């Protein structure tokens, strides 16, 4: 029996959050997160949040607000985070699937090689774009 290929989107967490516990899909409040979430919901069969604190979060998983980012984390800690998230991804991503990264370089760097090694297609539509460019690109894509 052949595996049905699917697309999974990964949206990185952001610093702007609600002040109370909420489902991960609703905890983050920035325009970038909201636009990336909308794009993910329209372009992938399922989507998850890449949380600096919790790793891979399903959108319905309730979490408390926190202050942590991979951008400030030493490389050793980022590698540990990537190992944890890679193990979490193995439960939801199969060879032949596509992973759509809507996340910055530090959130992608340790995840892309192990995904590709498992024959997972990796797509980074906003690679190299600055925040303003990402917002504009997502706005155009979501208007379609």
Order of alpha helices (4+ residues) and beta strands (2+ residues): beta-beta-alpha-alpha-beta-beta-beta-alpha-beta-alpha-beta-alpha
